[in-house]
């Protein structure tokens, strides 16, 4: 091999090593990014342009928004107090999750938003929440606010007439929205996912 060819081969070898090192570094960065991404059981909707915030009176008559609960994970469920199964099951499960979190339970805020303000007065809502956890709050929109609120949070609901005017029921979405301690919507938890799965997701949000 000539001196010229020797140095040419050496230069190409050095380039190859440099390229491999760059690729290895890039792969390491990608792996690190992948490993740092939180893995949730719930549906990750981080960055969603809906379910942002609200301004609603709670069952004590105080105006509330997500900003009021900075530092806490907030779980928001939409329903109505005369719901026979899904609503009480979801709220009871959330109360169970609060206990599962131990000392971190104080950093969980449960919010129940009624889709039935005609029957769900502040007094009714206050009594209803007493069945689950004294720290949970019920929020009551005015009747004419409900359609826009449902659109803002992509909630389906439909009034199903009963035998008498006051005996109607509501079909509605059964999942919950989960906000992180900075007030950003992060997760949609499907009904029936189970308390342990949502508790694990909440722990991740509290640590992050």
N, C-alpha and C positions, 0 to 999 in steps of 0.2 A: 504494500500500500504506500502510495506517495505521501509526502508530508502534507500536501494540500488536501488529499482525500482523508487523511487521518484527522486533521482539524475540522473538516466538514462533517465527518461522522460523529466526532466528539460534540460539535455544536448541536447537531440534530438530537443526540442523546440527551443533552442538557435541556433542550426544549421539551422533549418528551417527558422528562422527569418533572419539569415545571408545570406542564399541562396536567399531568396526573395529580400533582400536589394541589393545584387549583380545583380540580374536579373533586378530589377527596375532601378539600375544605368546604366546597359548596355543598357536597352531599352531607357533610357533618352539620352544616348550618341548617339544611332542610330537615335533617333528622331531629335536630334539637328543637326546631320550630314545631315539628309534628308532635314530638313528645310533650311539649309544653302546652299544647292545646287541650283544654279541659274536655273530658269525655263524660257526657251526661246520659242518663237514662231517658230523660224528657227530650222533647224536640227543641233543638237549639235554634232560637229565632233572633239571636244577637244582631243588632243593626236594623231590625224591622222598622218600617215607617208607619206602623199602626200600634195600637195599645200603648200610647205614649203617656198620657196623664188624664186627670179628670179634676173637676171641682164640684164635690158633692157633700151634702150634709150627712153626718153620721147619726147614729141613733140617739145621740145626746144633743143634736142640733148644731154641732160644730162643723164648720166647713173644713173639708179635708182634701188633700192632694197627695200624690206620691212623695212630693218633697218633704212632707211632714214626717216621713219615716226614714230619713237618712241614717245610715249605719245599720239598718235592718234589712233582711230579706223579706220581701212582701209577696204574699200569695193572694191573688185576687180571683174570686169565684163569683159567677153570675147565676142567680137562681131566684127562688121565691119561697116564702115560708110554708106554704101549703103543699109544697112538693113532697110526694109520699116516700121517695127513696133516695134518689141521686143526691139531692141537696144535703139532707141530714147526714148521709153516709160520707160525703166529701168533707163536710165541716168536722165531723167526729174523727175522721182520719187525720185531718190537719191538727186537731188537738192532740191526737196520739203522737204525731210527728214532733210536736213541740216537746212532749215528754221524752221522746227518744233522743232529742238533741241535748238533754241534760242542761248544763249551765248555759249553753248556747241557745237554749229555748227562748231566753229573754230577747234574743235578737231576731226572732221570727214574728212577723205581724200578719195575722189573718184578716182579710177583708171580704165581706159578703155583700155583693151589690144586688139589690132586688130589681127584678124586671117587672114587678107587680106592685107599683106604688099605690094603686087604688085600694088594695087590701092591706098592704104592708106599711102600716103607719110607724112612726118612730117608736111608739110604745110596744107595738107588736114585734118590731125588729129587736128592740132591747131585750124583751123577754125571750125571744128565740135564741139570741146569742148567748144568753145565760145558760143554755143547755150544753154549751161546748167549752168555752174558755172565757174568763172574765176580761182578758186582754184583747180579744178579737172584737172587731168593729163591723157593724152593718152600715152600708151607705144607701141613701135613698134619693134617687133622682126624682124630679117632678115628672108627671106623666108625659108631658110633651118633650122631655129630654131623652126619653128612653130610645126612640128610634135612632137618633144621632149617636148616642152612646154605644148602641149595639153596632152601628156601622164603624165607629172609631176603633172598636175592639174586635171587629169581625165575629160578633156573636149572633148566632141564629136563635130566633125565638118566634113562636107563633101561638096565638091565643086559640084555645080549643073550647068552644062553648059547651056548657053543661046543661042540665035540665032546668036550672033556674039561673037568673042573671048573675048571681054571686057565686055560682058553683063551677065556674069555668076553671080550666087548668092551663098550663103553659108547656109546650114542647120547647126545649132550649138546648143549646150547646152545654156539654157537661165537663169540659176541661177547665184548667186553671192557668192563669198567667203568673209567672214568677219574675219578680224584679230583684236586681242585685242591690247591695247596700248603697250604691251611688245613685239609685233610682232609675237605672236602665232596664228595660224589659229584656230578659235573656232566654226564658224558657216557656214552652207550652206543655203542661203536664196533662196527659190524657186520663180521662176517668178510668179507674180500674187498674192503674199502673202499680198500685200498692204503696203503703206507707214507707217501707224500707227504701225503695227506689227514690222516692221524692226526698226523703230525709238525707240520703247520700248526696243528691244534687244540691240540696241546700247547704250541706257542710262544705262542698266544694266552693260555692259562691261566697260563703262566709270567710273561707281561707284566702280566696283570691282577692 
